[in-house]
């Protein structure tokens, strides 16, 4: 059933699927992308032999549209999502979707559903979910030769309300293999993280923290967010690893950290070193930054900064990025794009 705007409570949206009026769809056939367009139907029709149902050719993205104070709508670095989508497509042997068209389609979907972009003061946003699946029939293991690309939109609340420190547990499982698909935003990585995250939730943790899959010594990332720490010397550090997804929030915070004199660096971070961080956080579009209150490993809890309060450096980085996203403050050139007709 279509979401009715009058049924929405902007302050309590949560992070759940809703069927909005319009989405964008383009199909790939005979070696090329067909012209895409806005469609109303939220359903996809697939053959039982469709590649995605058996061998998992799926990639996706996640980005947000922000309602500014003056009522206009911002996108934050959408060309970065378009480019990462290309990299994910290449890793999954899928045809890249033209990056300019990706950004144009995102804007089309925002405009078509613009009454669903939440008001500025609600703290909520319109989340965009571009994705692509292999649709042609396969039985032997092979890449599809037909694909569907879609972008749907959903109004979402602040993922984790405000800056509340969360408890994490180091997982015994791996999220992605060393030279696997960790750098691609693909369903398979999430499929393998479901059981670890269910188990973590059952034990009362917000999510898992994964170690590097080769030595289980260095921090990789959380289930759906990158890790950062502030060293005792006050340096912003974030893991360098071939099995993590390069977060656009991370890339952006690296730049802001540089401006704030935090001398940021991407390098390997051992678990032992992470326990001694002054502050730490999880970085991703959904929550921007979710502060790490504690990390539990082999039954022992290591508190980072505080389980109740967020550290000053984390708070400042968070506030600066959010202000740029909403257009309250000017960010680096090109970070924010206004969506207009
Ligand atoms: C999407 C995602 C992130 C966060 O990336 P952003 O571009 O900042 O949203 C981090 N890790 C994984 C595994 C992800 O899928």
py3Dmol code that shows the C-alpha trace and the ligand (Angstrom):
import py3Dmol

protein = """\
ATOM      1  CA  UNK A   1       0.000   0.000   0.000  1.00  0.00           C
ATOM      2  CA  UNK A   2       1.244   3.481  -0.845  1.00  0.00           C
ATOM      3  CA  UNK A   3       2.497   5.538   2.066  1.00  0.00           C
ATOM      4  CA  UNK A   4       0.129   8.416   2.820  1.00  0.00           C
ATOM      5  CA  UNK A   5       1.893  11.573   3.833  1.00  0.00           C
ATOM      6  CA  UNK A   6      -0.705  12.372   6.505  1.00  0.00           C
ATOM      7  CA  UNK A   7       0.147   9.085   8.259  1.00  0.00           C
ATOM      8  CA  UNK A   8       3.769  10.086   8.811  1.00  0.00           C
ATOM      9  CA  UNK A   9       5.062  11.340  12.140  1.00  0.00           C
ATOM     10  CA  UNK A  10       8.271  13.130  11.114  1.00  0.00           C
ATOM     11  CA  UNK A  11       9.747  12.746  14.596  1.00  0.00           C
ATOM     12  CA  UNK A  12       9.206   8.981  14.743  1.00  0.00           C
ATOM     13  CA  UNK A  13       9.947   7.613  11.313  1.00  0.00           C
ATOM     14  CA  UNK A  14      12.443   4.922  12.273  1.00  0.00           C
ATOM     15  CA  UNK A  15      14.450   3.243   9.545  1.00  0.00           C
ATOM     16  CA  UNK A  16      11.820   1.155   7.754  1.00  0.00           C
ATOM     17  CA  UNK A  17      10.729   0.594   4.171  1.00  0.00           C
ATOM     18  CA  UNK A  18       7.813   2.688   2.933  1.00  0.00           C
ATOM     19  CA  UNK A  19       6.195   2.634  -0.489  1.00  0.00           C
ATOM     20  CA  UNK A  20       6.456   6.191  -1.866  1.00  0.00           C
ATOM     21  CA  UNK A  21       4.757   7.387  -5.070  1.00  0.00           C
ATOM     22  CA  UNK A  22       7.752   7.215  -7.435  1.00  0.00           C
ATOM     23  CA  UNK A  23      10.974   5.342  -8.083  1.00  0.00           C
ATOM     24  CA  UNK A  24      13.403   5.336 -11.025  1.00  0.00           C
ATOM     25  CA  UNK A  25      13.964   2.234 -13.114  1.00  0.00           C
ATOM     26  CA  UNK A  26      16.340   1.427 -15.969  1.00  0.00           C
ATOM     27  CA  UNK A  27      16.972  -1.924 -17.605  1.00  0.00           C
ATOM     28  CA  UNK A  28      20.067  -3.362 -19.211  1.00  0.00           C
ATOM     29  CA  UNK A  29      19.503  -5.579 -22.222  1.00  0.00           C
ATOM     30  CA  UNK A  30      21.328  -6.566 -25.430  1.00  0.00           C
ATOM     31  CA  UNK A  31      24.564  -5.115 -24.115  1.00  0.00           C
ATOM     32  CA  UNK A  32      23.273  -1.668 -23.243  1.00  0.00           C
ATOM     33  CA  UNK A  33      21.269   0.406 -20.806  1.00  0.00           C
ATOM     34  CA  UNK A  34      17.762   1.213 -22.008  1.00  0.00           C
ATOM     35  CA  UNK A  35      16.346   4.628 -21.271  1.00  0.00           C
ATOM     36  CA  UNK A  36      15.309   4.868 -17.624  1.00  0.00           C
ATOM     37  CA  UNK A  37      12.204   6.513 -16.226  1.00  0.00           C
ATOM     38  CA  UNK A  38      10.144   7.164 -13.113  1.00  0.00           C
ATOM     39  CA  UNK A  39       7.660   4.394 -12.355  1.00  0.00           C
ATOM     40  CA  UNK A  40       4.951   4.019  -9.734  1.00  0.00           C
ATOM     41  CA  UNK A  41       4.952   0.285  -9.048  1.00  0.00           C
ATOM     42  CA  UNK A  42       7.055  -0.736  -6.058  1.00  0.00           C
ATOM     43  CA  UNK A  43       7.149  -4.369  -7.201  1.00  0.00           C
ATOM     44  CA  UNK A  44       9.701  -6.119  -9.402  1.00  0.00           C
ATOM     45  CA  UNK A  45       8.704  -9.140 -11.450  1.00  0.00           C
ATOM     46  CA  UNK A  46      11.424 -11.771 -11.678  1.00  0.00           C
ATOM     47  CA  UNK A  47      11.729 -15.157 -13.307  1.00  0.00           C
ATOM     48  CA  UNK A  48      12.450 -18.014 -10.880  1.00  0.00           C
ATOM     49  CA  UNK A  49      15.724 -18.487 -12.773  1.00  0.00           C
ATOM     50  CA  UNK A  50      16.835 -14.884 -12.265  1.00  0.00           C
ATOM     51  CA  UNK A  51      20.533 -14.598 -11.437  1.00  0.00           C
ATOM     52  CA  UNK A  52      19.967 -12.588  -8.251  1.00  0.00           C
ATOM     53  CA  UNK A  53      17.888 -15.400  -6.716  1.00  0.00           C
ATOM     54  CA  UNK A  54      20.701 -17.940  -6.999  1.00  0.00           C
ATOM     55  CA  UNK A  55      24.147 -16.431  -7.346  1.00  0.00           C
ATOM     56  CA  UNK A  56      23.603 -13.054  -5.778  1.00  0.00           C
ATOM     57  CA  UNK A  57      24.524 -10.368  -8.295  1.00  0.00           C
ATOM     58  CA  UNK A  58      23.312  -7.368  -6.331  1.00  0.00           C
ATOM     59  CA  UNK A  59      24.915  -4.047  -5.470  1.00  0.00           C
ATOM     60  CA  UNK A  60      23.461  -1.033  -3.741  1.00  0.00           C
ATOM     61  CA  UNK A  61      24.075   2.457  -2.452  1.00  0.00           C
ATOM     62  CA  UNK A  62      22.657   4.625   0.296  1.00  0.00           C
ATOM     63  CA  UNK A  63      22.526   8.414   0.392  1.00  0.00           C
ATOM     64  CA  UNK A  64      20.270  11.107   1.768  1.00  0.00           C
ATOM     65  CA  UNK A  65      18.423  14.244   0.734  1.00  0.00           C
ATOM     66  CA  UNK A  66      18.426  16.931   3.422  1.00  0.00           C
ATOM     67  CA  UNK A  67      15.775  19.645   3.879  1.00  0.00           C
ATOM     68  CA  UNK A  68      17.537  22.913   4.549  1.00  0.00           C
ATOM     69  CA  UNK A  69      16.352  25.651   6.883  1.00  0.00           C
ATOM     70  CA  UNK A  70      15.249  27.687   3.874  1.00  0.00           C
ATOM     71  CA  UNK A  71      13.156  24.790   2.556  1.00  0.00           C
ATOM     72  CA  UNK A  72      15.470  23.856  -0.302  1.00  0.00           C
ATOM     73  CA  UNK A  73      16.828  20.324  -0.650  1.00  0.00           C
ATOM     74  CA  UNK A  74      20.492  19.242  -0.552  1.00  0.00           C
ATOM     75  CA  UNK A  75      22.293  16.126  -1.675  1.00  0.00           C
ATOM     76  CA  UNK A  76      25.657  15.313  -0.158  1.00  0.00           C
ATOM     77  CA  UNK A  77      28.396  14.204  -2.594  1.00  0.00           C
ATOM     78  CA  UNK A  78      26.109  12.018  -4.740  1.00  0.00           C
ATOM     79  CA  UNK A  79      28.823  11.626  -7.392  1.00  0.00           C
ATOM     80  CA  UNK A  80      30.817   9.704  -4.780  1.00  0.00           C
ATOM     81  CA  UNK A  81      27.984   7.188  -4.499  1.00  0.00           C
ATOM     82  CA  UNK A  82      27.744   7.023  -8.291  1.00  0.00           C
ATOM     83  CA  UNK A  83      31.436   6.240  -8.518  1.00  0.00           C
ATOM     84  CA  UNK A  84      31.425   3.660  -5.741  1.00  0.00           C
ATOM     85  CA  UNK A  85      28.484   2.025  -7.532  1.00  0.00           C
ATOM     86  CA  UNK A  86      30.699   1.682 -10.607  1.00  0.00           C
ATOM     87  CA  UNK A  87      33.441   0.045  -8.529  1.00  0.00           C
ATOM     88  CA  UNK A  88      30.936  -2.324  -6.923  1.00  0.00           C
ATOM     89  CA  UNK A  89      29.531  -3.214 -10.363  1.00  0.00           C
ATOM     90  CA  UNK A  90      32.996  -4.026 -11.685  1.00  0.00           C
ATOM     91  CA  UNK A  91      33.752  -6.329  -8.742  1.00  0.00           C
ATOM     92  CA  UNK A  92      30.450  -8.193  -9.209  1.00  0.00           C
ATOM     93  CA  UNK A  93      30.915  -8.515 -13.003  1.00  0.00           C
ATOM     94  CA  UNK A  94      27.938  -6.248 -13.654  1.00  0.00           C
ATOM     95  CA  UNK A  95      27.645  -3.478 -16.270  1.00  0.00           C
ATOM     96  CA  UNK A  96      28.432  -0.091 -14.683  1.00  0.00           C
ATOM     97  CA  UNK A  97      25.571   2.383 -14.645  1.00  0.00           C
ATOM     98  CA  UNK A  98      26.587   5.754 -16.176  1.00  0.00           C
ATOM     99  CA  UNK A  99      27.606   7.950 -13.240  1.00  0.00           C
ATOM    100  CA  UNK A 100      26.062  11.196 -14.501  1.00  0.00           C
ATOM    101  CA  UNK A 101      22.812   9.409 -15.128  1.00  0.00           C
ATOM    102  CA  UNK A 102      22.958   7.953 -11.617  1.00  0.00           C
ATOM    103  CA  UNK A 103      23.135  11.438 -10.084  1.00  0.00           C
ATOM    104  CA  UNK A 104      20.440  12.793 -12.420  1.00  0.00           C
ATOM    105  CA  UNK A 105      18.167   9.860 -11.526  1.00  0.00           C
ATOM    106  CA  UNK A 106      18.694  10.426  -7.794  1.00  0.00           C
ATOM    107  CA  UNK A 107      17.606  14.037  -8.279  1.00  0.00           C
ATOM    108  CA  UNK A 108      14.559  12.948 -10.296  1.00  0.00           C
ATOM    109  CA  UNK A 109      13.455  10.610  -7.511  1.00  0.00           C
ATOM    110  CA  UNK A 110      13.925  13.301  -4.854  1.00  0.00           C
ATOM    111  CA  UNK A 111      11.906  15.831  -6.845  1.00  0.00           C
ATOM    112  CA  UNK A 112       9.128  13.393  -7.697  1.00  0.00           C
ATOM    113  CA  UNK A 113       8.732  12.546  -4.002  1.00  0.00           C
ATOM    114  CA  UNK A 114       9.689  15.942  -2.610  1.00  0.00           C
ATOM    115  CA  UNK A 115       6.740  16.287  -0.239  1.00  0.00           C
ATOM    116  CA  UNK A 116       8.277  13.294   1.570  1.00  0.00           C
ATOM    117  CA  UNK A 117      11.556  15.088   2.289  1.00  0.00           C
ATOM    118  CA  UNK A 118      11.121  15.647   6.050  1.00  0.00           C
ATOM    119  CA  UNK A 119      11.110  19.181   7.492  1.00  0.00           C
ATOM    120  CA  UNK A 120      14.440  20.647   8.628  1.00  0.00           C
ATOM    121  CA  UNK A 121      13.761  20.656  12.351  1.00  0.00           C
ATOM    122  CA  UNK A 122      12.681  16.988  12.495  1.00  0.00           C
ATOM    123  CA  UNK A 123      16.243  15.691  12.152  1.00  0.00           C
ATOM    124  CA  UNK A 124      14.830  13.242   9.595  1.00  0.00           C
ATOM    125  CA  UNK A 125      15.910  12.888   5.962  1.00  0.00           C
ATOM    126  CA  UNK A 126      14.869  11.268   2.703  1.00  0.00           C
ATOM    127  CA  UNK A 127      16.994   8.150   2.245  1.00  0.00           C
ATOM    128  CA  UNK A 128      17.751   7.079  -1.327  1.00  0.00           C
ATOM    129  CA  UNK A 129      18.441   3.451  -2.104  1.00  0.00           C
ATOM    130  CA  UNK A 130      19.899   2.861  -5.591  1.00  0.00           C
ATOM    131  CA  UNK A 131      20.435  -0.820  -6.390  1.00  0.00           C
ATOM    132  CA  UNK A 132      21.022  -3.172  -9.280  1.00  0.00           C
ATOM    133  CA  UNK A 133      20.213  -6.873  -9.714  1.00  0.00           C
ATOM    134  CA  UNK A 134      20.929  -9.530 -12.342  1.00  0.00           C
ATOM    135  CA  UNK A 135      17.572 -10.582 -13.763  1.00  0.00           C
ATOM    136  CA  UNK A 136      18.203 -12.979 -16.650  1.00  0.00           C
ATOM    137  CA  UNK A 137      17.808 -16.755 -16.213  1.00  0.00           C
ATOM    138  CA  UNK A 138      20.890 -18.723 -15.291  1.00  0.00           C
ATOM    139  CA  UNK A 139      21.412 -22.252 -14.096  1.00  0.00           C
ATOM    140  CA  UNK A 140      25.145 -22.698 -14.458  1.00  0.00           C
ATOM    141  CA  UNK A 141      27.084 -20.205 -12.372  1.00  0.00           C
ATOM    142  CA  UNK A 142      27.567 -17.160 -14.545  1.00  0.00           C
ATOM    143  CA  UNK A 143      26.951 -13.436 -14.709  1.00  0.00           C
ATOM    144  CA  UNK A 144      23.540 -12.304 -15.940  1.00  0.00           C
ATOM    145  CA  UNK A 145      23.143 -10.553 -19.264  1.00  0.00           C
ATOM    146  CA  UNK A 146      20.112  -8.548 -18.179  1.00  0.00           C
ATOM    147  CA  UNK A 147      19.921  -6.212 -15.192  1.00  0.00           C
ATOM    148  CA  UNK A 148      17.490  -3.889 -13.474  1.00  0.00           C
ATOM    149  CA  UNK A 149      18.662  -0.663 -11.856  1.00  0.00           C
ATOM    150  CA  UNK A 150      16.349   1.095  -9.442  1.00  0.00           C
ATOM    151  CA  UNK A 151      16.335   3.963  -7.002  1.00  0.00           C
ATOM    152  CA  UNK A 152      13.627   4.186  -4.376  1.00  0.00           C
ATOM    153  CA  UNK A 153      13.263   6.729  -1.599  1.00  0.00           C
ATOM    154  CA  UNK A 154      12.102   6.439   2.006  1.00  0.00           C
ATOM    155  CA  UNK A 155      11.810   9.134   4.684  1.00  0.00           C
ATOM    156  CA  UNK A 156      13.877   8.012   7.677  1.00  0.00           C
ATOM    157  CA  UNK A 157      14.438   9.264  11.196  1.00  0.00           C
ATOM    158  CA  UNK A 158      17.846   9.876  12.670  1.00  0.00           C
ATOM    159  CA  UNK A 159      19.178   6.285  12.523  1.00  0.00           C
ATOM    160  CA  UNK A 160      20.360   6.256  16.097  1.00  0.00           C
ATOM    161  CA  UNK A 161      18.809   9.251  17.794  1.00  0.00           C
ATOM    162  CA  UNK A 162      21.410  11.835  18.666  1.00  0.00           C
ATOM    163  CA  UNK A 163      24.917  11.045  19.750  1.00  0.00           C
ATOM    164  CA  UNK A 164      24.439   8.162  22.169  1.00  0.00           C
ATOM    165  CA  UNK A 165      27.451   5.941  22.806  1.00  0.00           C
ATOM    166  CA  UNK A 166      26.807   2.328  21.852  1.00  0.00           C
ATOM    167  CA  UNK A 167      28.298  -0.963  23.016  1.00  0.00           C
ATOM    168  CA  UNK A 168      30.010  -3.121  20.402  1.00  0.00           C
ATOM    169  CA  UNK A 169      31.348  -6.652  20.482  1.00  0.00           C
ATOM    170  CA  UNK A 170      34.276  -7.978  18.488  1.00  0.00           C
ATOM    171  CA  UNK A 171      32.914 -10.702  16.216  1.00  0.00           C
ATOM    172  CA  UNK A 172      34.386 -14.189  15.925  1.00  0.00           C
ATOM    173  CA  UNK A 173      33.071 -14.231  12.378  1.00  0.00           C
ATOM    174  CA  UNK A 174      34.546 -12.483   9.351  1.00  0.00           C
ATOM    175  CA  UNK A 175      32.469 -10.041   7.324  1.00  0.00           C
ATOM    176  CA  UNK A 176      34.409 -10.391   4.090  1.00  0.00           C
ATOM    177  CA  UNK A 177      37.424 -12.339   2.861  1.00  0.00           C
ATOM    178  CA  UNK A 178      40.832 -10.685   2.504  1.00  0.00           C
ATOM    179  CA  UNK A 179      40.637 -10.409  -1.265  1.00  0.00           C
ATOM    180  CA  UNK A 180      36.882 -10.936  -1.343  1.00  0.00           C
ATOM    181  CA  UNK A 181      34.044  -8.497  -1.904  1.00  0.00           C
ATOM    182  CA  UNK A 182      34.574  -6.322   1.162  1.00  0.00           C
ATOM    183  CA  UNK A 183      35.198  -3.221  -0.960  1.00  0.00           C
ATOM    184  CA  UNK A 184      31.930  -3.674  -2.848  1.00  0.00           C
ATOM    185  CA  UNK A 185      28.571  -2.613  -1.456  1.00  0.00           C
ATOM    186  CA  UNK A 186      26.889  -5.904  -2.169  1.00  0.00           C
ATOM    187  CA  UNK A 187      24.106  -7.946  -0.575  1.00  0.00           C
ATOM    188  CA  UNK A 188      26.347 -10.967   0.029  1.00  0.00           C
ATOM    189  CA  UNK A 189      28.487  -9.114   2.570  1.00  0.00           C
ATOM    190  CA  UNK A 190      25.325  -8.292   4.480  1.00  0.00           C
ATOM    191  CA  UNK A 191      23.912 -11.816   4.178  1.00  0.00           C
ATOM    192  CA  UNK A 192      26.999 -13.159   5.918  1.00  0.00           C
ATOM    193  CA  UNK A 193      26.794 -10.470   8.618  1.00  0.00           C
ATOM    194  CA  UNK A 194      23.196 -11.249   9.618  1.00  0.00           C
ATOM    195  CA  UNK A 195      23.899 -14.127  12.000  1.00  0.00           C
ATOM    196  CA  UNK A 196      26.764 -12.265  13.726  1.00  0.00           C
ATOM    197  CA  UNK A 197      24.540  -9.223  14.170  1.00  0.00           C
ATOM    198  CA  UNK A 198      21.578 -11.267  15.455  1.00  0.00           C
ATOM    199  CA  UNK A 199      23.884 -12.868  18.020  1.00  0.00           C
ATOM    200  CA  UNK A 200      25.348  -9.491  18.974  1.00  0.00           C
ATOM    201  CA  UNK A 201      21.872  -8.007  19.467  1.00  0.00           C
ATOM    202  CA  UNK A 202      20.808 -10.992  21.584  1.00  0.00           C
ATOM    203  CA  UNK A 203      23.720 -10.289  23.880  1.00  0.00           C
ATOM    204  CA  UNK A 204      22.726  -6.632  24.097  1.00  0.00           C
ATOM    205  CA  UNK A 205      25.261  -5.074  21.744  1.00  0.00           C
ATOM    206  CA  UNK A 206      24.483  -2.493  19.085  1.00  0.00           C
ATOM    207  CA  UNK A 207      26.544  -4.279  16.432  1.00  0.00           C
ATOM    208  CA  UNK A 208      29.689  -6.270  15.693  1.00  0.00           C
ATOM    209  CA  UNK A 209      33.165  -4.962  15.152  1.00  0.00           C
ATOM    210  CA  UNK A 210      35.010  -7.121  12.621  1.00  0.00           C
ATOM    211  CA  UNK A 211      38.711  -7.834  12.579  1.00  0.00           C
ATOM    212  CA  UNK A 212      40.836  -8.215   9.466  1.00  0.00           C
ATOM    213  CA  UNK A 213      40.093 -11.674   8.030  1.00  0.00           C
ATOM    214  CA  UNK A 214      43.726 -12.718   7.516  1.00  0.00           C
ATOM    215  CA  UNK A 215      45.332 -12.220  10.928  1.00  0.00           C
ATOM    216  CA  UNK A 216      42.387 -11.282  13.149  1.00  0.00           C
ATOM    217  CA  UNK A 217      44.620  -8.679  14.669  1.00  0.00           C
ATOM    218  CA  UNK A 218      43.612  -5.367  13.124  1.00  0.00           C
ATOM    219  CA  UNK A 219      40.294  -3.510  13.157  1.00  0.00           C
ATOM    220  CA  UNK A 220      38.378  -3.808   9.892  1.00  0.00           C
ATOM    221  CA  UNK A 221      34.982  -2.175  10.363  1.00  0.00           C
ATOM    222  CA  UNK A 222      31.490  -2.519  11.821  1.00  0.00           C
ATOM    223  CA  UNK A 223      28.685  -4.344   9.994  1.00  0.00           C
ATOM    224  CA  UNK A 224      27.730  -1.261   8.003  1.00  0.00           C
ATOM    225  CA  UNK A 225      30.000   1.546   9.142  1.00  0.00           C
ATOM    226  CA  UNK A 226      33.728   2.361   9.205  1.00  0.00           C
ATOM    227  CA  UNK A 227      35.736   2.749  12.419  1.00  0.00           C
ATOM    228  CA  UNK A 228      37.693   5.764  13.618  1.00  0.00           C
ATOM    229  CA  UNK A 229      39.585   6.427  16.793  1.00  0.00           C
ATOM    230  CA  UNK A 230      41.289   9.413  18.388  1.00  0.00           C
ATOM    231  CA  UNK A 231      44.680   8.348  19.727  1.00  0.00           C
ATOM    232  CA  UNK A 232      45.954   9.479  23.150  1.00  0.00           C
ATOM    233  CA  UNK A 233      48.033  12.032  21.208  1.00  0.00           C
ATOM    234  CA  UNK A 234      44.876  13.400  19.589  1.00  0.00           C
ATOM    235  CA  UNK A 235      45.311  11.964  16.103  1.00  0.00           C
ATOM    236  CA  UNK A 236      42.335  10.839  14.000  1.00  0.00           C
ATOM    237  CA  UNK A 237      43.052   7.297  12.801  1.00  0.00           C
ATOM    238  CA  UNK A 238      40.931   4.990  10.655  1.00  0.00           C
ATOM    239  CA  UNK A 239      41.752   1.511   9.328  1.00  0.00           C
ATOM    240  CA  UNK A 240      43.371   0.860   5.985  1.00  0.00           C
ATOM    241  CA  UNK A 241      42.306  -2.577   4.783  1.00  0.00           C
ATOM    242  CA  UNK A 242      41.458  -4.289   1.487  1.00  0.00           C
ATOM    243  CA  UNK A 243      38.375  -5.912   3.018  1.00  0.00           C
ATOM    244  CA  UNK A 244      36.444  -2.799   4.105  1.00  0.00           C
ATOM    245  CA  UNK A 245      33.952  -0.669   2.229  1.00  0.00           C
ATOM    246  CA  UNK A 246      35.284   2.837   1.681  1.00  0.00           C
ATOM    247  CA  UNK A 247      32.745   5.027   3.445  1.00  0.00           C
ATOM    248  CA  UNK A 248      31.962   8.435   1.968  1.00  0.00           C
ATOM    249  CA  UNK A 249      31.299   9.690   5.494  1.00  0.00           C
ATOM    250  CA  UNK A 250      34.813   8.488   6.381  1.00  0.00           C
ATOM    251  CA  UNK A 251      36.342  10.222   3.357  1.00  0.00           C
ATOM    252  CA  UNK A 252      34.570  13.434   4.343  1.00  0.00           C
ATOM    253  CA  UNK A 253      35.531  13.224   8.024  1.00  0.00           C
ATOM    254  CA  UNK A 254      39.167  12.667   7.015  1.00  0.00           C
ATOM    255  CA  UNK A 255      39.065  16.049   5.305  1.00  0.00           C
ATOM    256  CA  UNK A 256      37.303  17.788   8.179  1.00  0.00           C
ATOM    257  CA  UNK A 257      39.703  16.214  10.689  1.00  0.00           C
ATOM    258  CA  UNK A 258      42.600  17.645   8.715  1.00  0.00           C
ATOM    259  CA  UNK A 259      41.122  21.137   8.925  1.00  0.00           C
ATOM    260  CA  UNK A 260      40.625  20.695  12.664  1.00  0.00           C
ATOM    261  CA  UNK A 261      44.309  19.883  13.078  1.00  0.00           C
ATOM    262  CA  UNK A 262      43.725  16.213  13.977  1.00  0.00           C
ATOM    263  CA  UNK A 263      46.459  15.083  11.586  1.00  0.00           C
ATOM    264  CA  UNK A 264      44.287  12.254  10.189  1.00  0.00           C
ATOM    265  CA  UNK A 265      45.779   9.045   8.863  1.00  0.00           C
ATOM    266  CA  UNK A 266      44.543   5.759   7.385  1.00  0.00           C
ATOM    267  CA  UNK A 267      46.597   2.872   8.696  1.00  0.00           C
ATOM    268  CA  UNK A 268      46.338  -0.510  10.357  1.00  0.00           C
ATOM    269  CA  UNK A 269      45.001  -0.303  13.910  1.00  0.00           C
ATOM    270  CA  UNK A 270      45.405  -3.275  16.228  1.00  0.00           C
ATOM    271  CA  UNK A 271      42.566  -4.217  18.517  1.00  0.00           C
ATOM    272  CA  UNK A 272      44.844  -3.587  21.494  1.00  0.00           C
ATOM    273  CA  UNK A 273      45.506  -0.071  20.251  1.00  0.00           C
ATOM    274  CA  UNK A 274      41.786   0.562  19.743  1.00  0.00           C
ATOM    275  CA  UNK A 275      41.118  -0.238  23.427  1.00  0.00           C
ATOM    276  CA  UNK A 276      43.358   2.680  24.346  1.00  0.00           C
ATOM    277  CA  UNK A 277      41.719   5.263  22.098  1.00  0.00           C
ATOM    278  CA  UNK A 278      40.601   8.522  23.681  1.00  0.00           C
ATOM    279  CA  UNK A 279      37.418   8.487  21.594  1.00  0.00           C
ATOM    280  CA  UNK A 280      36.063   6.260  18.831  1.00  0.00           C
ATOM    281  CA  UNK A 281      33.114   6.138  16.490  1.00  0.00           C
ATOM    282  CA  UNK A 282      31.320   4.346  13.666  1.00  0.00           C
ATOM    283  CA  UNK A 283      30.989   6.338  10.436  1.00  0.00           C
ATOM    284  CA  UNK A 284      28.285   5.940   7.807  1.00  0.00           C
ATOM    285  CA  UNK A 285      25.498   7.812   6.020  1.00  0.00           C
ATOM    286  CA  UNK A 286      22.742   6.330   8.190  1.00  0.00           C
ATOM    287  CA  UNK A 287      24.023   7.617  11.549  1.00  0.00           C
ATOM    288  CA  UNK A 288      26.800  10.011  10.409  1.00  0.00           C
ATOM    289  CA  UNK A 289      28.766   9.131  13.559  1.00  0.00           C
ATOM    290  CA  UNK A 290      27.685   6.680  16.208  1.00  0.00           C
ATOM    291  CA  UNK A 291      30.035   7.039  19.189  1.00  0.00           C
ATOM    292  CA  UNK A 292      31.655   3.869  20.497  1.00  0.00           C
ATOM    293  CA  UNK A 293      30.998   3.598  24.237  1.00  0.00           C
ATOM    294  CA  UNK A 294      32.664   0.243  24.677  1.00  0.00           C
ATOM    295  CA  UNK A 295      34.225  -2.667  22.820  1.00  0.00           C
ATOM    296  CA  UNK A 296      33.876  -6.148  24.301  1.00  0.00           C
ATOM    297  CA  UNK A 297      36.422  -8.799  23.377  1.00  0.00           C
ATOM    298  CA  UNK A 298      36.657 -12.316  24.789  1.00  0.00           C
ATOM    299  CA  UNK A 299      34.293 -11.464  27.597  1.00  0.00           C
ATOM    300  CA  UNK A 300      36.080  -8.306  28.639  1.00  0.00           C
ATOM    301  CA  UNK A 301      34.597  -4.845  28.195  1.00  0.00           C
ATOM    302  CA  UNK A 302      36.842  -1.930  27.290  1.00  0.00           C
ATOM    303  CA  UNK A 303      35.182   1.457  27.776  1.00  0.00           C
ATOM    304  CA  UNK A 304      36.171   4.125  25.254  1.00  0.00           C
ATOM    305  CA  UNK A 305      35.753   7.670  26.582  1.00  0.00           C
ATOM    306  CA  UNK A 306      32.398   7.022  28.322  1.00  0.00           C
ATOM    307  CA  UNK A 307      29.371   4.743  28.040  1.00  0.00           C
ATOM    308  CA  UNK A 308      27.048   7.688  28.668  1.00  0.00           C
ATOM    309  CA  UNK A 309      28.604  10.722  27.044  1.00  0.00           C
ATOM    310  CA  UNK A 310      30.141  11.563  23.703  1.00  0.00           C
ATOM    311  CA  UNK A 311      33.655  12.953  23.575  1.00  0.00           C
ATOM    312  CA  UNK A 312      34.321  16.546  22.474  1.00  0.00           C
ATOM    313  CA  UNK A 313      36.250  15.660  19.303  1.00  0.00           C
ATOM    314  CA  UNK A 314      33.553  13.256  18.103  1.00  0.00           C
ATOM    315  CA  UNK A 315      30.847  15.810  18.887  1.00  0.00           C
ATOM    316  CA  UNK A 316      32.656  18.547  16.978  1.00  0.00           C
ATOM    317  CA  UNK A 317      33.270  16.373  13.904  1.00  0.00           C
ATOM    318  CA  UNK A 318      29.650  15.222  13.912  1.00  0.00           C
ATOM    319  CA  UNK A 319      28.276  18.735  14.231  1.00  0.00           C
ATOM    320  CA  UNK A 320      30.481  20.130  11.510  1.00  0.00           C
ATOM    321  CA  UNK A 321      29.557  17.436   8.997  1.00  0.00           C
ATOM    322  CA  UNK A 322      25.828  17.670   9.758  1.00  0.00           C
ATOM    323  CA  UNK A 323      25.929  21.468   9.404  1.00  0.00           C
ATOM    324  CA  UNK A 324      27.524  21.095   5.971  1.00  0.00           C
ATOM    325  CA  UNK A 325      24.995  18.466   4.882  1.00  0.00           C
ATOM    326  CA  UNK A 326      22.065  20.705   5.854  1.00  0.00           C
ATOM    327  CA  UNK A 327      23.670  23.763   4.305  1.00  0.00           C
ATOM    328  CA  UNK A 328      24.014  25.653   7.605  1.00  0.00           C
ATOM    329  CA  UNK A 329      27.702  25.933   6.933  1.00  0.00           C
ATOM    330  CA  UNK A 330      29.685  25.990   3.773  1.00  0.00           C
ATOM    331  CA  UNK A 331      31.735  22.855   3.238  1.00  0.00           C
ATOM    332  CA  UNK A 332      34.529  22.152   0.786  1.00  0.00           C
ATOM    333  CA  UNK A 333      33.771  22.964  -2.842  1.00  0.00           C
ATOM    334  CA  UNK A 334      31.197  20.696  -4.442  1.00  0.00           C
ATOM    335  CA  UNK A 335      30.185  18.682  -1.389  1.00  0.00           C
ATOM    336  CA  UNK A 336      26.618  19.877  -1.431  1.00  0.00           C
ATOM    337  CA  UNK A 337      24.320  19.936  -4.443  1.00  0.00           C
ATOM    338  CA  UNK A 338      20.963  21.634  -4.376  1.00  0.00           C
ATOM    339  CA  UNK A 339      18.125  19.666  -5.950  1.00  0.00           C
ATOM    340  CA  UNK A 340      15.919  21.970  -7.980  1.00  0.00           C
ATOM    341  CA  UNK A 341      13.620  21.706 -10.971  1.00  0.00           C
TER     342      UNK A 341
END
"""
ligand_1 = """\
15
LIG
C 27.588 1.722 3.243
C 28.606 1.150 4.149
C 29.411 1.966 4.961
C 29.203 3.452 5.082
O 29.465 4.150 3.912
P 28.920 5.625 3.707
O 29.300 5.962 2.323
O 29.584 6.498 4.691
O 27.452 5.555 3.925
C 30.404 1.353 5.706
N 30.584 0.019 5.703
C 29.808 -0.789 4.951
C 30.056 -2.247 4.991
C 28.796 -0.256 4.157
O 28.040 -1.071 3.421
"""
view = py3Dmol.view(width=600, height=400)
view.addModel(protein, "pdb")
view.setStyle({"model": 0}, {"cartoon": {"style": "trace"}})
view.addModel(ligand_1, "xyz")
view.setStyle({"model": 1}, {"stick": {}})
view.zoomTo()
view.show()
